[in-house]
Amino acid sequence: MTHPASPALTFTRVRRTYPGQTQPALNDLTLSVPRGSRTGIIGRSGAGKSTLVRLISGLEHPDAGQIHLRGEPLTPATRAAHQARTGLVFQHFNLLAQRTALHNVTLPLELRGVPRARREALAREQLRLVGLGGLEDRYPAQLSGGQKQRVGIARALVTDPDLLLADEATSALDPETSAGILKLLLDLQRERDLTLLIVTHQLEVVRAATTHVAVLDRGQLAEYGETGAVLRNPRHEVTRALLDAHRPQVPLATHETLRHLTLPDLGAGTLASLSRQGARIVQAEAHPLGVDVWLAVPHGGHLTVPDTAVSGVSA
Ligand SMILES: Nc1ncnc2c1ncn2[C@@H]1O[C@H](COP(=O)(O)OP(=O)(O)OP(=O)(O)O)[C@@H](O)[C@H]1O
């Protein structure tokens, strides 16, 4: 049922107003998510992000407009087939406390009637792929937050979906664990040619892990584009506000500008090169592809970054 050339997902003038509400949670939303992309959905609290996820996963229905998944309209008749090919990863993991890691992952297969030996073999393989080989018999209470989320990802992928929705999947985790989970999602997305939709209120997650970004504001699409282009040249006030909130609040000398880069490492060679160019590091954080660095650089000073720099976004 997939049309290879079609986007993974399109919303066309979608509106959804919750019962008893006067303002729509999503209002006339039109959006297209390319197949194989890692698309971030970002916006302030109440912008409509969770509503968007609930509509895609078939838990809510639009009052107006159309949703297409894999080139097919999402209707009551097609919903089950689409749900079967869509994986969901949640902020609070949603694991069943009385089941082991293995039996949390086998659950979606049980619901589909996959025989026990087969579903346990698939779940074991999936747990191995997310780095939890050997922990199959642990209960959720015996796992760290990052490990629980790995179980959640294994459960989402065990049915071999082509679309994965990660709804605030790293929001409950510390920065280092969060970077590990994002790296895992990135690796899995590439290996399996998944379309990955990352819903987040954290701009750093968008910066670290997405190819495209849609900025929602009060139920509408404020801005959409390739992530680098949107972050370099934000057009909407909400995007600018999100960028400002993320920018480190550090004093700069009058001749300095702040720049952001993602580097594979901060080895001696890179540090020496930055220092030779008069750049000073004002903040560095773990990033799924290396290190996320904010630099104060001299105005007009051309900064030559290492060939291996992953991305360079001026700020
Ligand atoms: N079940 C509901 N009943 C009534 N109104 C709701 C319901 N769920 C969400 N809303 C309202 O719809 C709007 C969009 O909410 P939504 O949860 O989609 O936003 P969000 O961007 O995910 O926010 P957050 O980042 O805080 O989770 C908000 O005004 C919210 O109050």
Ligand as a Chemical Component Dictionary entry (heavy atoms), coordinates in Angstrom:
data_LIG
# 
_chem_comp.id                   LIG 
_chem_comp.type                 NON-POLYMER 
_chem_comp.pdbx_formal_charge   0 
_chem_comp.three_letter_code    LIG 
# 
loop_
_chem_comp_atom.comp_id 
_chem_comp_atom.atom_id 
_chem_comp_atom.alt_atom_id 
_chem_comp_atom.type_symbol 
_chem_comp_atom.charge 
_chem_comp_atom.model_Cartn_x 
_chem_comp_atom.model_Cartn_y 
_chem_comp_atom.model_Cartn_z 
_chem_comp_atom.pdbx_ordinal 
LIG N1  N1  N 0 -8.055 16.091 25.426 1  
LIG C1  C1  C 0 -8.105 17.419 25.288 2  
LIG N2  N2  N 0 -9.250 18.109 25.562 3  
LIG C2  C2  C 0 -9.321 19.429 25.404 4  
LIG N3  N3  N 0 -8.309 20.196 24.965 5  
LIG C3  C3  C 0 -7.125 19.583 24.700 6  
LIG C4  C4  C 0 -6.971 18.166 24.833 7  
LIG N4  N4  N 0 -5.704 17.835 24.484 8  
LIG C5  C5  C 0 -5.097 19.004 24.141 9  
LIG N5  N5  N 0 -5.950 20.047 24.262 10 
LIG C6  C6  C 0 -5.652 21.466 23.942 11 
LIG O1  O1  O 0 -5.265 21.513 22.560 12 
LIG C7  C7  C 0 -4.166 22.411 22.383 13 
LIG C8  C8  C 0 -2.991 21.661 21.758 14 
LIG O2  O2  O 0 -2.537 20.699 22.708 15 
LIG P1  P1  P 0 -1.357 19.666 22.419 16 
LIG O3  O3  O 0 -1.311 18.735 23.587 17 
LIG O4  O4  O 0 -1.536 19.079 21.071 18 
LIG O5  O5  O 0 -0.098 20.640 22.415 19 
LIG P2  P2  P 0 1.462  20.301 22.562 20 
LIG O6  O6  O 0 2.161  21.172 21.574 21 
LIG O7  O7  O 0 1.669  18.845 22.459 22 
LIG O8  O8  O 0 1.773  20.793 24.036 23 
LIG P3  P3  P 0 2.860  20.215 25.104 24 
LIG O9  O9  O 0 4.213  20.531 24.547 25 
LIG O10 O10 O 0 2.549  20.988 26.339 26 
LIG O11 O11 O 0 2.582  18.748 25.235 27 
LIG C9  C9  C 0 -3.881 23.015 23.747 28 
LIG O12 O12 O 0 -4.554 24.255 23.812 29 
LIG C10 C10 C 0 -4.462 22.011 24.707 30 
LIG O13 O13 O 0 -4.899 22.662 25.893 31 
# 
loop_
_chem_comp_bond.comp_id 
_chem_comp_bond.atom_id_1 
_chem_comp_bond.atom_id_2 
_chem_comp_bond.value_order 
_chem_comp_bond.pdbx_ordinal 
LIG N1  C1  SING 1  
LIG C1  N2  SING 2  
LIG C1  C4  DOUB 3  
LIG N2  C2  DOUB 4  
LIG C2  N3  SING 5  
LIG N3  C3  DOUB 6  
LIG C3  C4  SING 7  
LIG C3  N5  SING 8  
LIG C4  N4  SING 9  
LIG N4  C5  DOUB 10 
LIG C5  N5  SING 11 
LIG N5  C6  SING 12 
LIG C6  O1  SING 13 
LIG C6  C10 SING 14 
LIG O1  C7  SING 15 
LIG C7  C8  SING 16 
LIG C7  C9  SING 17 
LIG C8  O2  SING 18 
LIG O2  P1  SING 19 
LIG P1  O3  DOUB 20 
LIG P1  O4  SING 21 
LIG P1  O5  SING 22 
LIG O5  P2  SING 23 
LIG P2  O6  DOUB 24 
LIG P2  O7  SING 25 
LIG P2  O8  SING 26 
LIG O8  P3  SING 27 
LIG P3  O9  DOUB 28 
LIG P3  O10 SING 29 
LIG P3  O11 SING 30 
LIG C9  O12 SING 31 
LIG C9  C10 SING 32 
LIG C10 O13 SING 33 
# 
